[in-house]
Amino acid sequence: MPYYGDLTAMRATDRTRTREGLKRLRKQIRAELPEKNLEQTVIIATWNIREFDSPMYGERGAESLLYLAEIISSFDLVAVQEVRQDLRALRHLMRLLGFRWRYVLTDVTEGAAGNGERMAFLYDTRKIRFGGLAGELVLPPLADGSLVAQVARTPFMAGFEAGWTSFELATVHIRYGTARPDDPQRIVEIAQVAEFLRRRAVDRFAWSKNLVLLGDFNIFARTDATMLALEAAGWMVPEELQSIPGSNVAKDRKYDQIAIRPQRFRFDRTGRAGVLDPYESVYRTEDEPTYAKIIGPAYGTKKDGTPRTAAQSRTYYRAWRTFQLSDHLPMWLEVRIDYADAFLAESRADPGERTDPQDGPG
């Protein structure tokens, strides 16, 4: 549960609107997401928070940051893409989440293709422990020693522990390229990352036997070559996520994915997963007249000074709100972390037998 202290500094009308938005959002979260607990399960999420933070449509305000905090606090661990160089918005968000929340993030990826972005993991320390493993993925040379082109936005790997299990998360933001489902660069990046991490997952010296690959893959549809490249390396998107229409606001693209390896150790899914659409509760279609006043002249007037049509203003509002929240929806997966009963039922739990280091909690 985030802290709502920022409400007190708002003007009365803004405070009332934000309070009502938070009430609707909390009601939606309670209806659609599993209730958080300390010992039984962990809710892992991935969210591309659009240009967090960028002044393109004006910096995110106190209202949107409160909504972001409310959403993120409903999960236990969130992989976040598109964190920008300016960390003021992230630090403000962490203050709202409270002292129990921590983050670990990369430095900015340099170069035009990197888009000035970072990758981050935000986690609730009441449930999640950072395991000490962190690194950015660097593709190795080919067999003949020649170098390969690196991924434009360096994937980020980190190890975490919760309850009786440990797991590595690798988060990506794959190059978009052209507006084609089979963009060659996108296919190559996905194939390279998926194959590299496949080898890492079966390495006997791997930090954990459980590896999750998640983030923004810019996959259009499940039948695309981009998705097939992911699956060809042995990665599986859980069945409970395969039926979701899409993770973008229009819900017609499979941009975001959470993929796992079939072989895992005490990392069983509960069968609950999905995406949360916050626009059902905040920055709704019917709220456009209210926010038109907040947006100001840009809502009705183009940069060249000519007036917008009603349809153009509506399009502008829908774009503006994605820079307050995002043009992606948070995707989540629930996993069991309590294996005490199973451990006690196993014969190898006999005190005289040698057990695997991961057999116990932590």
C-alpha positions, 0 to 999 in steps of 0.5 A: 500500500503506497503513501498518499501524502501527496494528496494533501499538497494538491488543490481541492479539485485535483485532490478530490479527482485523484482520491476518487480515481484511487478508490476506483483503481483499488477496487479494480485491483482487489477484483482482478489481482490475487491478494498479496501475502507474505509466505505463500506466493509471489506476484511477478510483473513486467511493465514498460512505463512509457518514457519514465520520465520524459517531458514530451507531453509534460512531466508526470504529475503527482496524480499519475505518480500516485496511480503508478504507485498504487498499481506497482504496490499490488505486485511483489516484484516488477521489471520496469522498462523505459526508465530514463536518464532523469531519475527524479520521477523514479525516486518520487515513485519510490518515496510513494511506495514507502521504505519497504520498497527497493530498486536495482537498475542499470546505467543508461544504454548509450547510443541512438538505439539505446534511447537513453533508457535504463532497466529496473527491478522494483521489489517489496522487501517484505517478500523479496530479497535481492540475491546479490546477482546483477549484470547486463547481458553481453553477447559472446564472440562467435566460435571463430572469435569474431564479435557480434552486434550487441543488443541495442538496449542491454538486457538486465539480469538479477537474482532474487529470493522469496520464501523457499525459492530463488530465481533469476529475472532477465528483462528486455526491451527488444528493438522495435525497428519497422512497423512489421511483425517480421522486422529482421532486427527484432527477430535477430535480437530475440533469437540471440537473447533467447539462445544465450539465456537458454544456455545460461539456464542449463549451466550447472553453475547458474545462480538459480535453476529458475530463470524468467525472461520478461519484458517488452519484446515488441511481438505483434502476434503469437504466430509471428516469427518473433514469437517463434524465435523465442519458443525455438530456444525452449522458452514457454509462455504460460498457458494462462498468459497465452489467451490474453488479447494483448498488452498494449492499450488497444489490446491488439499486440503481444508486445509484452511477455513473461516466458519461463523454462520448462525445467524449474526447481520449486517455482510452480505457477498457481495458474493465475496471471493476466494484465491489468488495464488501469484505464478502466479506472483512471484517465478514462474515456469519459474523463476527457473533458476534465483533463482537457482543461488540465492539458491546456491549449495543446488539447485544442490547438496544434503546434502550428496554431491551427485548431484541432478537430474534435477527433484530433483532440480525442486522439491527443488526449489518448496519447497524452494519458499514455505519457501519464501512465503508459501505452503498455499494460502491466502483465503479471504471473503468480508463483508459489514460494512455500514448499515446506509440506513438500519438503517434509514429505520427501524422503531425502529430507532425512537429517542424515542425507545430503540435501541440495543448497536450494532445498531450504528457504532462502 
